[in-house]
Amino acid sequence: MDELKVLEGSNLDTTTQYIVIQVGNEAYGINISYVETISRMVHITRVPKVQPYIKGVINLRGEVIPVLSLRLKMGLADDEITKKSRIIILKLEQYGMVGIVVDEVREVVTLEESQVEKVSADNTAEHQLFVSSVGKCEAGLISLLDLNAVVAEKE
Amino acid sequence: MDVSQYLEIFLDESKEHLQNLNTQILELEQDSENMDTINEIFRAAHSLKGMAGTMGYKRMQNLTHDMEDVFSEVRNGAIKVKPEMIDILFQCLDALEEYVNNIQESADEGTNDNEPIIKALAEIRNGASGGAAPAADKPKDEAPKADAAAEAPAAAPAASSNEKWREIKLTDTEKSLYDAAKAEGKKFFGIDVKVQESCLLKAARAFLVFKALEDHGEIIISQPSSQDIEDEKFENEFSVIVVSGDPIDEILKSVKAVSEIEDATGTELTDSDFAGVEASEEKDEAPAKEEKAEETAPAVVASADKKAAPAKAAEKKSAAKPVVNRTVRVDIEKLDSLMNLVSELIIAKNSLVSSATSSSESDSRNNNFQEQIEYLESVTTSLHESVMKVRMVPIESVVSKFPRMIRDLQKSLGKKMELYMTGEETELDRTVVDEIGDPLMHLLRNAADHGIESDANLRIQRGKPEAGSIFLDAYQDGNNVIIEVRDDGNGIDVDKVREKAIERGTITAEQAEGMTDKEITNLLFLPSFSTAKQISEISGRGVGLDVVKSTIEALSGEVEVKSKLGEGSTWIVRLPLTLAIIQALMVVVGNEKYAISLGSIQTIEDIPAKDIQLVQSKEVITLRGNVIPIVRLNDVLDIESTKSADENLMVIIVKKGDKLAGLVVDELIGQQEIVIKSMGKYITKSKLISGATILGDGEVALILDANALI
């Protein structure tokens, strides 16, 4: 009985759902299990004297949540807020809830384990630092984000 | 039995009992003959033992058991309280506390048997006169009594016989039933049932026993009560009194037929068992009389017990009192969630208020709307106050451990000193009280170690009594609670601090020149700054005052020190009454809104731009004779001011300790009740901001930490 459960569990583990987002010209995947919710742009209250990539804090159903800019973190130009801009609220063990601003949320894809490939470590471009692996699907290649690295404090 | 669900209650209560024991033993040291204190110690040790036993902590049970033995001897007058004994008792409490701490961390009591203490306790007992040996057995009989005291406070003191059903208190009701049954030719039986220790579903077994008994007759009364038995609130034994026409053997047989029942014994009740009911109004004493009638235990124990019986009866009555106390133990998390809901409500109310004021059409319907909103406002405010009050606990729970600590320090430091405390009843938010223990402890240790002069002759030379005095005074002051730790010792030697600071490179000699005594004293709060010449185990490891300061500041409080060399020092800790909801002044800087806690605001001034002067290239204003530095918030917060340079300045004068500063803002919005929200673990860098709040329109506004700006 117990063995069966383990088997079922590992079966489930072979596929993972990713939310595909657009930042700049590239598409990135975010493991859906870390996503608490996706919010439209709301007023972000600036917090003075913090790292430049921290956009500020927002009110999410009565909770105050810090929001950071994926673009600034990746060394790209500052966000241009459009109708398509969204805040993805992540829930991470180490930091609690953190929002990240993205240009657009496109779709949700389901990837088999075999469709995911680890990237080689010699990729040192700043916006590639946060990519843990690459997923292949019909729409093309998606860089899968290492969320802890994205959120981690940058010195 | 799975007891994990009771673990928290067990921990809470054990700590309470331990604290109580500490206090009582201290009292005993002062007045070794006080029977009330001895009884109280006995009772607390007893309950502790019962609880440890129930939870299956055998080592803890053993130790308390031995301690209790000592006290039963003391109570019987067989041994006298001696100073050495107090020391051993304190060791014993420390060992017990260690068990409790282990249990709290790992749900396991650890493996320390504390044999030396047990041996020492045994020696004390053996020092008692001849009656010691049989007395050692006695408390075993008393174990269920502690539970009885907790679960059925009315229960009478136990007989020393093995018939536990005799502990059941018989009243007029039972008496009349007994008379009626006798007329019908039925008999009363007292039955003790023992459930196997390995039994997992004791309540279910007990239920089957009850069913079996009901086949034979009627259950008159049980102990513990049937409700407690149903809830499994009993150890492995319970007693019942049944009325039945069947012979006792048959009844016992059917009880024993229930599986997992280890044993069942019983006897018939006779008229003499009810003799006490009629003879005495004081029903508690009834079983004592019973004992005389049917004594089964060894004579030595019996006589000891009889002597103790009236005392026990009195004690049980006082123990029963707290039950009338209408209090409920509530998990702090439940209160937190209640508090959160009230916070939500206040935010919703604020948003209603702001939308009501923005829609300015003044038709009659709107008037009514306004009235209702005002009503809502007053209700939410009272609701908030009530919830806050519920969360308030007296600081007593924290400070009551200090007399013991000072006593120990007195011994280890070899100095004579006394601790005087006032205002233990002062209340603070539970979260603050939980945090404040360590900083206060540190200040007291500091006072004992560095404050009070090591040389008693020096004290006498200075015209002070030989024994040093340490004071801990707590009182409420407006929206703050002040806790002062004061000693009549040496005071802070400013020159020594200055020397040390220069030596350590904390400040340069030139800097030291320009610093006031007060500024020098404040250096003590810097990390790794300790002036103790000798590093002792009590204080002086270089961690301490800085931790005290940061802990208190984390609670939005502040600490300062006043001292006079040769006369003593006073450490003043100022804490806010509540943490979650505060009154704040809303201000605008640039196009952003900020909140400043009303607690730190002194006045608000309108200052013409030309009144600003420069002192050492810093902007200051002169206000009623005080020179006050001003801080332009738009500069500090990196934002453009909306005002032009020649306009009047809106200056908020804030106070930290006795320092003042003027904060320049662009606009005032007004006073508002705000709910403090944490900004999470992620944003930690911003020192200026102490938190955030959600405004009526749903936007987040940051709370400025005025202390950090001064």
Chai-1 contact restraints between the chains, C-beta under 6 A:
chainA,res_idxA,chainB,res_idxB,connection_type,confidence,min_distance_angstrom,max_distance_angstrom,comment,restraint_id
A,H43,B,E699,contact,1.0,0.0,6.0,A-B,restraint_1
A,T45,B,V700,contact,1.0,0.0,6.0,A-B,restraint_2
A,V47,B,S686,contact,1.0,0.0,6.0,A-B,restraint_3
A,P48,B,L637,contact,1.0,0.0,6.0,A-B,restraint_4
A,P48,B,D638,contact,1.0,0.0,6.0,A-B,restraint_5
A,K49,B,S686,contact,1.0,0.0,6.0,A-B,restraint_6
A,V50,B,I683,contact,1.0,0.0,6.0,A-B,restraint_7
A,V50,B,K685,contact,1.0,0.0,6.0,A-B,restraint_8
A,V50,B,S686,contact,1.0,0.0,6.0,A-B,restraint_9
A,V57,B,A692,contact,1.0,0.0,6.0,A-B,restraint_10
A,V57,B,V700,contact,1.0,0.0,6.0,A-B,restraint_11
A,N59,B,I694,contact,1.0,0.0,6.0,A-B,restraint_12
A,N59,B,G698,contact,1.0,0.0,6.0,A-B,restraint_13
A,N59,B,V700,contact,1.0,0.0,6.0,A-B,restraint_14
A,G62,B,E344,contact,1.0,0.0,6.0,A-B,restraint_15
A,V64,B,K677,contact,1.0,0.0,6.0,A-B,restraint_16
A,V64,B,M679,contact,1.0,0.0,6.0,A-B,restraint_17
A,V64,B,A692,contact,1.0,0.0,6.0,A-B,restraint_18
A,V64,B,V700,contact,1.0,0.0,6.0,A-B,restraint_19
A,P66,B,G680,contact,1.0,0.0,6.0,A-B,restraint_20
A,P66,B,Y682,contact,1.0,0.0,6.0,A-B,restraint_21
A,P66,B,I683,contact,1.0,0.0,6.0,A-B,restraint_22
A,Y95,B,K681,contact,1.0,0.0,6.0,A-B,restraint_23
A,Y95,B,Y682,contact,1.0,0.0,6.0,A-B,restraint_24
A,G96,B,G680,contact,1.0,0.0,6.0,A-B,restraint_25
A,G96,B,K681,contact,1.0,0.0,6.0,A-B,restraint_26
A,V98,B,Y682,contact,1.0,0.0,6.0,A-B,restraint_27
